[in-house]
Amino acid sequence: MIQTYLTLNNGLKMPQFGLGVFLIPDGKDTINACLNAFKLGYRHIDTAHAYQNERGVGEALKQSGLKRDEVWITTKLWPSEYGEGKTLEAIDKMLERLQTDYIDLLLLHQQVGDYIGAWKDMEKAVKSGKVKSIGLSNFKENLEDLLSHATIKPAAIQVECHPYFPQHELKARMAEFGTVLESWYPIGHGDPQLINEPIFTKLAEKYGKTNVQIILRWHIQEGNSVFPKSTNPTHIQENFDIFDFELSKEDMDEIAKLDCGKRYYTADLEEQKRFLSWKPAD
């Protein structure tokens, strides 16, 4: 398959499609999922310290025989690691877990805690070469505050995004910085109502694809970076089999009508502050 790329605001080209490893146990499960993906041509893995499987990602890359610059690794810092000095130490530990000299894209995982201090350390990590690109995940209420303090503007922002909630307002807000959008819950948290929308069933028949493949292709043409999670080799292959067709403008216009503002994760800022009480293991 022909992988597509997104050009970030620092000029680096990021593989647009990848494998997400959220909720995949560390060790053989993560290693095997990544190795299966690499064999198919995946070149982007999305992990996080909070996922507790960075070691598996690093080991898979080592076993794959691929060169380091052939694979893009995105990972995320947890709020317990935020703060000047503290974040640089956390990045060094992250590099050890991943068995790599640098991280392609490092995100702040949540919008609580000392995210300003963390961002300053992330900027230092970019200057030292330990991190190539930096960005945000799940920032909403505190987005403007972070942006006002950022010397290096976010290369990417990772948020819930799917046809029911395509994030047009956020994209418009971040356009001035050249920030790309990365999607989690790309198929609406597996919601059968979304997946089985008549338009997807119709287009699946038209193109000889599955409904999920139509949704993932929509993400690609929307300009989103997307990395569906799976440990099933068949699903890993099916998810990636979306680069041999293209939805028409009329198809995209029909899908756009599904935008209804529906979200599957609705915790507000106060609820998110509970993240401050948890610390992922090193």
Secondary structure, DSSP 8 states (H G I E B T S, - for coil): ----EEE-TTS-EEESB-EE-TT--TTHHHHHHHHHHHHHT--EEE--GGGT-HHHHHHHHHHH---GGGSEEEEEE-GGG-STTHHHHHHHHHHHHHT-S-EEEEEE--S-SSHHHHHHHHHHHHHHTSEEEEEEES-STTHHHHHHH-SS--SEEEEE-BTTB--HHHHHHHGGGT-EEEEESTTTTT-HHHHT-HHHHHHHHHHT--HHHHHHHHHHHHT-EE--B---HHHHHHHH--SS----HHHHHHHHTT-----S----HHHHGGGGG-----
